[in-house]
């Protein structure tokens, strides 16, 4: 293969994957237009634009953002459609961006054990004092079983809870029950007032007799 053909092929590969991975505006779903985070972000940018002399409304900015994201997503999908079969064969179709927007309502994993009618923490994310299975839970392949952005847990979550509970029971014969859950918090920008949010989500409890013979 001569240098000109090789250069042309490389240019096509770079252009295609550059388009796939480019941080273009993404299409949001209709219900996301009315989420508290979306409304707050639009309100903030509307105030910024109006402060520098650009007259825009919150509704107008939301419509513009929604339509721009929709156009960019559909255009990218159309341009990449001829290459989808190649992506499937080569396994090189992963073009999504990492951390494209902050999660302002993060969920942190917690594991509790019960002994003598009292619950006590075994593991809490980012807590060095309660670090049961910390290395395994933080590992990226294990984290993929439970760490998701959707409100509904993945199907693998039930198996994950079984595994955590079984490991806890094996490590401590006095444990009667194990509880796995998420605790949701609320992040703020430096200019925002701290907001208390201490909501427990997706709690699952396992009994020793159900998991161990």
Protein Blocks (a to p, Z undefined) as FASTA:
>chain_A
ZZklmmmmmmmmmmmmmmmmpccdddddfklmmgmklmmmmmmmmmmmmmnopacdfklm
mmmmmmmmmmmmmmmmmmmmmmmmmmmmnopabcbdehkbccfbbcdddddddeehiacd
fbdghiaklmghklmmmpmklmmmmmcfbfbdcfklmmmmmmmmmmmmmmomkbmbdcdd
ddddddddfkbccddddddehiacddfklmpZZ
